[in-house]
Amino acid sequence: MAQINASWHPERLAARLPFLTVRTALTRATRRFFESRGYTEVETPYAVPAPGEEVHLRALATTALAPVEHGEPAIPLWLATSPEFAMKRLLVAGSGPIFQLARVWRDELPSPLHGREFTMLEWYRPGADLSALMDETEAYLREVLPAVLPGRDVAIDQPFERLTVAEAFARYARADLLGTAEDAAGLARSANATLREGETWEDLFFRLLLEHVEPRIGRARPTFLTHWPVAQAALARRDPAEPRQALRFELYLGGIELANAFEELADPGEQRARFLADRERRAAGHANDMGGRDWPLDEDFLAALQHGLPPCAGIALGFDRLVMLASGAISIDQVQWL
């Protein structure tokens, strides 16, 4: 009998076909949902001059041929980690509500929930706030997912839980999160935890989140974890009612972190300051060594914000993970064609 090559064989596709059939149906249902709500499907570039300033994401580098007058042999580019900046430029230009099933890349080790190349569903609605976006996300998931997720015993046909990060830390870690903001020792005392050598407030925040909060949410029903500490604001507006918080949510479903969403920051000055702070952290080697390569500040995006981003909310949802939830797959490679 001929030996089966471990990296490729037709039987590998045959084993995935039941999950891929669900993927095809889910893709069609997604387009129907957004088109019925007046969204326009868009496509934005995959190779970009600047892939964003998120400290904890590693980008994959590529190059393009340069014109002779450019004076250099090649133009450095990066594979997009998200279509967010490009889609927001379209919002500034007057696109109205838009969505995209975008291929994205992140240089991380593969795991059951992670791949270097995967599909992100992103959508943005002008005029929407965080609450309206949660309503729409809930409606979308009820539209495209089965009432009970196969193999996970999570019911979709019931109200989703909405829980602030501060409430979750108080409930599950017995910690005063906002009262100890940026104070690592204070947060450790509040949570009755031992602060590890060299552990920062952010490090401890994520340790408590992973150990105490995430295992207890999104299990019996989906959970929106909302109003993140402003240190975790990324591209989200500060909460005007509580400036220590940002208008951000993550969605947890069936033990999976499925989506990340913001009421979008439109202030170009504050966005520039956040970008510069993130660049300093990355240059210092914090969690994201790019092998000596870096990209320029995305002045094109900042210029778009200066022109005027309309009030809006947007969300990035891991489409491969959604297919896993809909099909009962246990690994992301089961729901990808290759």
C-alpha positions as CSV (number, residue, x, y, z in Angstrom):
1,M,0.0,0.0,0.0
2,A,1.3,3.4,-0.9
3,Q,2.2,5.6,2.0
4,I,-0.1,8.7,2.5
5,N,1.8,12.0,2.5
6,A,1.1,13.6,5.8
7,S,1.0,17.1,4.3
8,W,-1.5,16.4,1.4
9,H,-3.9,13.7,0.3
10,P,-7.4,13.8,-1.2
11,E,-8.7,12.0,1.9
12,R,-7.9,15.1,4.0
13,L,-10.4,17.2,1.9
14,A,-13.0,14.4,2.2
15,A,-12.7,14.5,6.0
16,R,-13.3,18.3,5.9
17,L,-16.2,18.4,3.4
18,P,-19.0,18.2,6.0
19,F,-17.6,21.3,7.8
20,L,-16.9,23.1,4.5
21,T,-20.5,22.5,3.4
22,V,-21.5,24.4,6.5
23,R,-19.0,27.1,5.7
24,T,-20.5,27.7,2.2
25,A,-24.0,27.9,3.7
26,L,-22.8,30.3,6.4
27,T,-21.1,32.5,3.8
28,R,-24.3,32.8,1.8
29,A,-26.4,33.5,4.9
30,T,-23.9,36.2,6.0
31,R,-24.2,38.0,2.6
32,R,-28.0,37.8,2.7
33,F,-28.1,39.2,6.3
34,F,-26.0,42.3,5.6
35,E,-27.4,43.0,2.1
36,S,-30.9,42.9,3.6
37,R,-29.8,45.6,6.1
38,G,-28.5,48.0,3.5
39,Y,-24.8,47.1,3.8
40,T,-22.4,47.2,0.8
41,E,-19.8,44.4,0.5
42,V,-16.3,45.8,-0.1
43,E,-12.8,44.5,-0.8
44,T,-9.7,46.3,0.4
45,P,-6.0,45.6,-0.2
46,Y,-4.3,42.6,1.4
47,A,-0.7,43.9,1.0
48,V,-0.4,47.3,2.8
49,P,2.4,49.7,3.8
50,A,1.4,49.7,7.4
51,P,-0.5,46.8,9.1
52,G,-1.6,48.6,12.2
53,E,0.0,49.4,15.6
54,E,-1.4,46.6,17.8
55,V,1.5,45.6,20.0
56,H,0.5,42.0,20.4
57,L,0.0,41.1,16.7
58,R,3.0,40.0,14.6
59,A,2.7,40.9,10.9
60,L,4.0,39.0,7.9
61,A,6.3,40.9,5.6
62,T,6.4,41.0,1.8
63,T,7.7,43.2,-0.9
64,A,6.7,44.7,-4.3
65,L,8.7,45.8,-7.3
66,A,9.5,49.5,-7.2
67,P,9.4,51.8,-10.2
68,V,12.8,52.7,-11.5
69,E,12.5,56.3,-10.4
70,H,11.8,55.1,-6.8
71,G,15.5,54.5,-6.4
72,E,15.1,51.3,-4.4
73,P,14.8,47.7,-5.6
74,A,11.6,46.9,-3.8
75,I,8.8,48.5,-1.8
76,P,8.3,46.9,1.7
77,L,4.8,45.8,2.4
78,W,2.9,43.8,5.0
79,L,0.1,41.3,4.8
80,A,-2.9,42.9,6.4
81,T,-3.7,41.8,10.0
82,S,-7.2,43.4,9.6
83,P,-9.0,45.5,6.9
84,E,-10.0,48.0,9.6
85,F,-8.0,51.1,8.5
86,A,-8.9,50.7,4.9
87,M,-12.6,50.2,5.7
88,K,-12.6,53.3,7.9
89,R,-11.2,55.4,5.1
90,L,-14.1,54.2,3.0
91,L,-16.5,55.4,5.8
92,V,-14.8,58.8,5.7
93,A,-15.4,58.9,1.9
94,G,-19.1,58.3,2.4
95,S,-19.5,54.6,1.8
96,G,-22.3,54.1,4.3
97,P,-22.6,50.8,6.1
98,I,-20.1,48.3,4.8
99,F,-19.0,44.7,5.4
100,Q,-16.1,42.5,4.2
101,L,-15.1,38.8,4.4
102,A,-11.4,39.5,4.4
103,R,-8.4,37.2,4.3
104,V,-6.0,38.3,7.0
105,W,-2.5,37.1,8.2
106,R,-0.9,37.0,11.6
107,D,2.5,35.4,12.3
108,E,1.7,33.1,15.1
109,L,2.0,29.4,15.8
110,P,-1.0,27.4,14.6
111,S,-3.3,25.9,17.2
112,P,-6.9,24.7,17.3
113,L,-8.2,28.3,17.3
114,H,-5.3,30.1,15.5
115,G,-3.9,30.1,12.0
116,R,-1.4,32.3,10.2
117,E,-4.0,32.9,7.5
118,F,-7.7,33.1,8.1
119,T,-10.9,34.9,7.3
120,M,-12.2,37.9,9.3
121,L,-15.8,39.2,8.9
122,E,-15.7,43.0,9.6
123,W,-18.6,45.4,9.4
124,Y,-19.1,49.1,10.2
125,R,-22.3,51.1,10.6
126,P,-22.3,54.9,10.7
127,G,-24.6,56.2,13.5
128,A,-24.4,53.0,15.5
129,D,-23.3,53.0,19.2
130,L,-21.9,50.0,21.1
131,S,-25.4,48.9,22.2
132,A,-26.8,49.0,18.7
133,L,-23.9,47.0,17.5
134,M,-24.5,44.4,20.1
135,D,-28.1,44.2,19.1
136,E,-27.1,43.7,15.4
137,T,-24.5,41.1,16.3
138,E,-27.0,39.2,18.3
139,A,-29.5,39.3,15.4
140,Y,-26.8,38.1,13.0
141,L,-25.8,35.1,15.1
142,R,-29.4,34.1,15.6
143,E,-29.9,34.3,11.8
144,V,-26.9,32.2,10.8
145,L,-26.3,29.7,13.7
146,P,-28.4,26.8,14.8
147,A,-30.5,27.4,17.9
148,V,-28.2,25.1,19.9
149,L,-24.6,24.8,18.9
150,P,-23.6,21.2,18.0
151,G,-21.3,19.6,20.6
152,R,-21.3,22.7,22.9
153,D,-24.8,22.9,24.5
154,V,-25.0,26.7,24.1
155,A,-28.4,28.1,23.3
156,I,-28.5,31.0,20.8
157,D,-32.2,31.7,21.0
158,Q,-32.1,33.5,24.4
159,P,-30.9,37.0,25.4
160,F,-27.1,37.3,25.3
161,E,-25.4,38.3,28.5
162,R,-24.0,41.8,28.7
163,L,-21.3,42.1,31.4
164,T,-18.7,44.9,31.9
165,V,-15.1,43.9,32.4
166,A,-15.2,45.6,35.9
167,E,-18.3,43.6,36.8
168,A,-16.7,40.4,35.6
169,F,-13.5,41.0,37.6
170,A,-15.5,41.8,40.7
171,R,-17.7,38.7,40.3
172,Y,-15.1,36.1,39.3
173,A,-11.7,37.4,40.5
174,R,-13.0,39.4,43.5
175,A,-10.9,42.3,42.2
176,D,-11.5,46.1,42.0
177,L,-10.3,46.6,38.4
178,L,-11.0,50.3,37.9
179,G,-9.8,51.3,41.4
180,T,-6.4,49.7,40.8
181,A,-5.9,50.9,37.2
182,E,-2.2,50.8,36.2
183,D,-1.3,49.7,39.8
184,A,0.0,46.2,39.4
185,A,0.6,45.7,43.2
186,G,-2.8,47.1,44.0
187,L,-4.6,44.8,41.5
188,A,-2.7,41.8,42.9
189,R,-3.8,42.7,46.5
190,S,-7.4,43.2,45.4
191,A,-7.5,39.9,43.6
192,N,-5.6,38.1,46.4
193,A,-3.0,37.1,43.8
194,T,0.8,36.9,44.0
195,L,2.5,39.5,41.7
196,R,5.1,37.7,39.7
197,E,8.6,39.1,39.2
198,G,8.5,41.7,36.4
199,E,4.8,41.4,35.9
200,T,3.1,44.6,34.8
201,W,-0.5,45.7,35.4
202,E,-1.4,44.6,31.9
203,D,0.3,41.2,32.3
204,L,-1.6,40.6,35.5
205,F,-4.9,41.9,33.9
206,F,-4.6,39.3,31.2
207,R,-3.6,36.5,33.6
208,L,-6.7,37.2,35.8
209,L,-8.8,37.4,32.7
210,L,-7.6,34.1,31.3
211,E,-7.6,32.3,34.7
212,H,-10.8,33.6,36.3
213,V,-13.1,35.3,33.8
214,E,-12.9,33.7,30.4
215,P,-13.5,30.1,31.7
216,R,-16.8,31.3,33.3
217,I,-18.4,33.4,30.5
218,G,-20.1,32.5,27.2
219,R,-20.8,28.9,28.3
220,A,-24.5,28.5,28.8
221,R,-25.3,31.5,26.7
222,P,-23.2,34.0,24.6
223,T,-21.6,36.9,26.6
224,F,-20.7,40.4,25.5
225,L,-17.8,41.5,27.8
226,T,-18.0,45.3,27.5
227,H,-16.4,48.5,28.7
228,W,-12.7,47.6,28.8
229,P,-10.1,49.5,30.8
230,V,-8.9,52.5,28.8
231,A,-5.4,50.9,28.7
232,Q,-7.0,48.3,26.5
233,A,-8.9,50.8,24.4
234,A,-7.0,50.3,21.1
235,L,-9.2,52.1,18.5
236,A,-12.2,52.6,20.8
237,R,-13.6,55.8,22.2
238,R,-13.3,56.5,25.9
239,D,-16.6,56.1,27.8
240,P,-17.8,59.7,28.4
241,A,-19.6,58.5,31.6
242,E,-16.5,56.8,33.0
243,P,-13.2,57.9,31.3
244,R,-11.3,55.0,32.9
245,Q,-13.2,52.7,30.5
246,A,-13.3,52.4,26.7
247,L,-16.4,51.7,24.6
248,R,-15.3,48.2,23.5
249,F,-16.7,44.7,23.7
250,E,-15.5,41.2,23.1
251,L,-18.0,38.4,22.4
252,Y,-17.5,34.9,24.0
253,L,-19.5,32.0,22.7
254,G,-19.1,28.3,23.5
255,G,-15.7,28.7,25.1
256,I,-14.4,30.8,22.1
257,E,-13.5,34.4,21.9
258,L,-15.4,35.2,18.7
259,A,-15.4,39.0,18.1
260,N,-13.9,42.3,19.1
261,A,-15.8,45.6,18.6
262,F,-15.4,49.3,19.2
263,E,-17.4,52.4,19.2
264,E,-14.8,53.9,17.0
265,L,-12.4,56.6,18.0
266,A,-12.6,59.6,15.6
267,D,-10.3,62.0,17.3
268,P,-7.1,62.2,15.2
269,G,-5.0,63.7,18.0
270,E,-5.8,61.0,20.5
271,Q,-5.4,58.3,17.9
272,R,-1.9,59.6,16.9
273,A,-0.9,59.7,20.6
274,R,-2.1,56.1,21.0
275,F,-0.2,55.0,17.9
276,L,3.0,56.6,19.0
277,A,2.7,55.0,22.5
278,D,2.2,51.6,20.9
279,R,5.2,52.1,18.5
280,E,7.4,52.8,21.5
281,R,6.3,49.6,23.2
282,R,6.9,47.6,20.1
283,A,10.3,49.2,19.5
284,A,11.2,48.2,23.1
285,G,10.5,44.6,22.1
286,H,7.3,44.3,24.1
287,A,5.6,41.1,22.8
288,N,6.2,41.8,19.2
289,D,9.8,41.6,17.8
290,M,9.6,42.1,14.0
291,G,13.1,41.0,13.3
292,G,14.4,44.6,13.0
293,R,11.8,45.6,10.4
294,D,9.2,48.2,11.1
295,W,6.7,50.2,9.1
296,P,5.9,53.9,8.9
297,L,3.2,55.5,10.9
298,D,-0.1,55.3,8.9
299,E,-0.4,58.9,8.0
300,D,-3.0,58.2,5.4
301,F,-5.3,56.8,8.0
302,L,-4.7,59.7,10.4
303,A,-5.4,62.1,7.5
304,A,-8.7,60.4,7.0
305,L,-9.6,60.9,10.6
306,Q,-8.6,64.5,10.3
307,H,-11.0,64.8,7.4
308,G,-13.8,63.4,9.6
309,L,-14.8,59.8,10.5
310,P,-18.6,59.7,11.1
311,P,-19.8,58.5,14.5
312,C,-19.9,54.7,14.0
313,A,-19.3,51.3,15.6
314,G,-17.5,48.4,14.0
315,I,-16.7,44.8,14.7
316,A,-14.1,42.1,13.7
317,L,-15.5,38.6,13.9
318,G,-13.4,35.4,13.4
319,F,-15.3,33.8,10.5
320,D,-13.4,30.4,10.7
321,R,-14.3,30.2,14.4
322,L,-17.9,31.0,13.6
323,V,-17.9,28.0,11.2
324,M,-16.4,25.9,13.9
325,L,-19.3,26.8,16.2
326,A,-21.9,26.2,13.5
327,S,-20.5,22.8,12.4
328,G,-19.2,21.2,15.5
329,A,-15.6,21.3,14.3
330,I,-12.9,21.3,17.0
331,S,-10.0,22.8,15.0
332,I,-9.7,25.8,12.6
333,D,-8.0,23.7,10.0
334,Q,-11.1,21.5,9.7
335,V,-13.1,24.5,8.3
336,Q,-10.5,25.8,5.8
337,W,-10.3,24.6,2.3
338,L,-6.6,24.1,2.2
